[in-house]
Amino acid sequence: MKPKQVRLQRHEDWSTLSRRARERWTDLSEDDLAAISGDRERLIEVLEERYPRSREVIEREVAEFYESVVDKAERDPNVEI
């Protein structure tokens, strides 16, 4: 089963989240982050290009990342991304 497609609607959300993504995956460049622009599937694709891991492992990492950052913020608007 594929994780739900998530694209952050507000540019400032991705701007903040992209900093977290870069902390998590240090091989991501600024250009990568700009191209991803909040698109979860694109993030997975770029990570597949940068890291020698299976798609399944990367999908799990991305799901955990979104769960720890984005989903918490959606559940509680007082949580900062």
N, CA, C and O of each residue as an XYZ file, in Angstrom:
324
protein
N       0.848     -1.182      0.000
C       0.000      0.000      0.000
C       0.891      1.242      0.000
O       1.846      1.330      0.772
N       0.573      2.191     -0.865
C       1.349      3.425     -0.948
C       0.854      4.419      0.090
O      -0.345      4.496      0.358
N       1.775      5.183      0.675
C       1.337      6.221      1.606
C       0.539      7.276      0.857
O       0.727      7.491     -0.340
N      -0.343      7.921      1.581
C      -1.157      8.954      0.940
C      -0.268     10.029      0.337
O       0.795     10.354      0.867
N      -0.721     10.565     -0.768
C       0.019     11.648     -1.411
C      -0.221     12.924     -0.608
O      -1.360     13.322     -0.361
N       0.858     13.539     -0.217
C       0.758     14.770      0.559
C       1.577     15.838     -0.134
O       2.748     15.627     -0.450
N       0.977     16.959     -0.365
C       1.707     18.110     -0.871
C       1.329     19.279      0.025
O       0.153     19.618      0.164
N       2.320     19.879      0.618
C       2.045     20.985      1.515
C       1.517     22.161      0.718
O       2.062     22.515     -0.327
N       0.468     22.751      1.216
C      -0.217     23.800      0.481
C       0.457     25.159      0.620
O       0.500     25.929     -0.339
N       0.969     25.454      1.773
C       1.550     26.770      1.987
C       3.049     26.714      1.783
O       3.738     25.865      2.348
N       3.540     27.624      0.974
C       4.970     27.669      0.671
C       5.813     27.749      1.942
O       6.859     27.107      2.033
N       5.366     28.529      2.916
C       6.163     28.681      4.124
C       6.260     27.372      4.900
O       7.247     27.140      5.598
N       5.246     26.513      4.787
C       5.318     25.201      5.435
C       6.468     24.386      4.849
O       7.265     23.816      5.594
N       6.559     24.326      3.515
C       7.641     23.556      2.908
C       8.988     24.207      3.179
O       9.988     23.514      3.368
N       9.021     25.515      3.199
C      10.269     26.215      3.488
C      10.813     25.782      4.849
O      12.005     25.509      4.990
N       9.949     25.723      5.826
C      10.356     25.293      7.161
C      10.656     23.805      7.181
O      11.669     23.378      7.734
N       9.786     23.026      6.584
C       9.951     21.575      6.578
C      11.196     21.160      5.807
O      11.852     20.183      6.168
N      11.521     21.883      4.765
C      12.694     21.519      3.966
C      13.976     21.607      4.793
O      14.916     20.844      4.574
N      14.008     22.533      5.734
C      15.176     22.599      6.623
C      15.277     21.328      7.463
O      16.371     20.809      7.685
N      14.143     20.839      7.924
C      14.124     19.584      8.688
C      14.542     18.414      7.805
O      15.281     17.530      8.240
N      14.066     18.415      6.566
C      14.417     17.340      5.629
C      15.922     17.340      5.376
O      16.550     16.283      5.308
N      16.482     18.515      5.239
C      17.927     18.620      4.985
C      18.729     18.153      6.193
O      19.804     17.574      6.037
N      18.218     18.398      7.390
C      18.875     17.885      8.596
C      18.827     16.360      8.628
O      19.783     15.706      9.044
N      17.709     15.809      8.187
C      17.515     14.354      8.203
C      18.309     13.673      7.088
O      18.944     12.643      7.312
N      18.269     14.251      5.889
C      18.949     13.681      4.724
C      19.955     14.718      4.210
O      19.623     15.557      3.373
N      21.157     14.647      4.709
C      22.148     15.693      4.445
C      22.639     15.734      3.000
O      23.260     16.717      2.596
N      22.376     14.691      2.215
C      22.789     14.704      0.808
C      21.825     15.479     -0.085
O      22.094     15.652     -1.274
N      20.715     15.945      0.464
C      19.778     16.750     -0.332
C      20.361     18.144     -0.533
O      20.829     18.777      0.413
N      20.328     18.606     -1.757
C      20.818     19.955     -2.062
C      19.663     20.953     -1.998
O      18.495     20.572     -1.922
N      20.011     22.209     -2.031
C      18.980     23.255     -2.091
C      18.142     23.097     -3.364
O      16.926     23.293     -3.340
N      18.790     22.745     -4.463
C      18.060     22.520     -5.716
C      17.097     21.350     -5.583
O      15.973     21.411     -6.081
N      17.531     20.279     -4.910
C      16.641     19.140     -4.667
C      15.407     19.593     -3.903
O      14.278     19.277     -4.277
N      15.634     20.327     -2.842
C      14.525     20.771     -1.997
C      13.579     21.688     -2.757
O      12.364     21.619     -2.572
N      14.121     22.539     -3.603
C      13.275     23.411     -4.418
C      12.446     22.587     -5.397
O      11.269     22.879     -5.610
N      13.044     21.569     -5.988
C      12.320     20.724     -6.950
C      11.256     19.878     -6.256
O      10.194     19.632     -6.826
N      11.527     19.436     -5.042
C      10.570     18.620     -4.290
C       9.346     19.451     -3.935
O       8.213     18.996     -4.093
N       9.571     20.646     -3.466
C       8.519     21.623     -3.179
C       7.320     21.034     -2.428
O       6.169     21.362     -2.718
N       7.607     20.167     -1.468
C       6.543     19.624     -0.632
C       5.874     18.380     -1.166
O       4.977     17.844     -0.516
N       6.277     17.904     -2.322
C       5.668     16.728     -2.942
C       6.317     15.460     -2.383
O       7.494     15.196     -2.627
N       5.557     14.700     -1.651
C       6.067     13.510     -0.972
C       6.654     12.495     -1.953
O       7.728     11.948     -1.704
N       5.973     12.242     -3.044
C       6.456     11.272     -4.034
C       7.779     11.737     -4.640
O       8.685     10.930     -4.850
N       7.890     13.016     -4.916
C       9.136     13.553     -5.467
C      10.266     13.425     -4.444
O      11.403     13.132     -4.816
N       9.968     13.639     -3.169
C      10.959     13.454     -2.120
C      11.481     12.018     -2.147
O      12.689     11.797     -2.071
N      10.597     11.064     -2.254
C      10.994      9.654     -2.314
C      11.881      9.406     -3.530
O      12.910      8.739     -3.426
N      11.488      9.935     -4.667
C      12.275      9.750     -5.895
C      13.685     10.325     -5.753
O      14.662      9.682     -6.136
N      13.786     11.527     -5.205
C      15.094     12.159     -5.046
C      15.944     11.373     -4.040
O      17.143     11.189     -4.252
N      15.332     10.917     -2.961
C      16.077     10.132     -1.985
C      16.580      8.828     -2.593
O      17.672      8.370     -2.257
N      15.801      8.231     -3.477
C      16.251      7.018     -4.172
C      17.500      7.297     -5.005
O      18.379      6.444     -5.126
N      17.569      8.492     -5.575
C      18.737      8.875     -6.377
C      19.969      9.123     -5.498
O      21.096      8.872     -5.924
N      19.756      9.610     -4.286
C      20.866     10.033     -3.439
C      21.390      8.950     -2.497
O      22.566      8.959     -2.135
N      20.521      8.019     -2.099
C      20.889      7.049     -1.075
C      20.723      5.621     -1.585
O      19.740      5.310     -2.257
N      21.685      4.752     -1.265
C      21.627      3.360     -1.718
C      20.732      2.504     -0.813
O      21.201      1.607     -0.112
N      19.453      2.805     -0.851
C      18.477      2.062     -0.051
C      17.338      1.633     -0.967
O      17.131      2.216     -2.031
N      16.612      0.622     -0.548
C      15.459      0.185     -1.331
C      14.340      1.227     -1.222
O      14.283      2.006     -0.271
N      13.474      1.217     -2.202
C      12.330      2.135     -2.178
C      11.496      1.914     -0.923
O      11.004      2.865     -0.315
N      11.343      0.659     -0.547
C      10.550      0.341      0.644
C      11.124      1.008      1.895
O      10.382      1.573      2.699
N      12.429      0.941      2.053
C      13.085      1.568      3.204
C      12.912      3.089      3.146
O      12.604      3.721      4.157
N      13.106      3.663      1.984
C      12.958      5.115      1.836
C      11.522      5.547      2.102
O      11.295      6.553      2.774
N      10.554      4.803      1.586
C       9.148      5.134      1.849
C       8.854      5.111      3.342
O       8.127      5.965      3.850
N       9.418      4.135      4.043
C       9.214      4.044      5.491
C       9.859      5.246      6.191
O       9.262      5.829      7.095
N      11.074      5.617      5.776
C      11.745      6.777      6.367
C      10.938      8.057      6.142
O      10.779      8.870      7.053
N      10.437      8.224      4.932
C       9.651      9.417      4.614
C       8.352      9.430      5.411
O       7.943     10.475      5.918
N       7.706      8.280      5.523
C       6.472      8.193      6.315
C       6.736      8.575      7.770
O       5.956      9.307      8.379
N       7.835      8.078      8.316
C       8.197      8.418      9.698
C       8.517      9.904      9.834
O       8.161     10.538     10.828
N       9.188     10.448      8.832
C       9.521     11.869      8.837
C       8.248     12.714      8.839
O       8.100     13.628      9.650
N       7.330     12.396      7.922
C       6.091     13.155      7.860
C       5.272     12.979      9.126
O       4.662     13.931      9.613
N       5.256     11.764      9.660
C       4.517     11.513     10.899
C       5.079     12.354     12.031
O       4.325     12.934     12.813
N       6.378     12.419     12.119
C       6.999     13.138     13.234
C       6.895     14.648     13.097
O       6.934     15.364     14.097
N       6.763     15.133     11.884
C       6.771     16.584     11.684
C       5.429     17.104     11.190
O       4.779     17.888     11.881
N       5.011     16.686     10.022
C       3.822     17.252      9.384
C       2.541     16.817     10.067
O       1.704     17.657     10.396
N       2.371     15.523     10.285
C       1.118     15.040     10.851
C       0.856     15.607     12.237
O      -0.289     15.896     12.582
N       1.906     15.768     13.035
C       1.739     16.374     14.356
C       1.224     17.804     14.226
O       0.342     18.224     14.975
N       1.769     18.539     13.284
C       1.356     19.930     13.081
C      -0.087     20.004     12.595
O      -0.820     20.922     12.962
N      -0.497     19.038     11.767
C      -1.884     19.035     11.287
C      -2.850     18.717     12.424
O      -3.954     19.261     12.474
N      -2.441     17.846     13.330
C      -3.304     17.482     14.457
C      -3.369     18.591     15.493
O      -4.404     18.798     16.126
N      -2.275     19.295     15.663
C      -2.194     20.346     16.672
C      -1.602     21.599     16.055
O      -0.386     21.682     15.888
N      -2.428     22.570     15.714
C      -1.930     23.785     15.057
C      -0.931     24.585     15.893
O      -0.277     25.486     15.369
N      -0.805     24.272     17.175
C       0.146     24.974     18.023
C       1.552     24.388     17.936
O       2.502     24.956     18.474
N       1.679     23.239     17.250
C       2.980     22.609     17.077
C       3.676     23.283     15.911
O       3.112     23.415     14.825
N       4.907     23.709     16.149
C       5.681     24.320     15.077
C       6.403     23.245     14.294
O       6.918     22.283     14.863
N       6.437     23.415     12.991
C       7.115     22.443     12.121
C       8.596     22.602     12.293
O       9.371     21.887     11.658
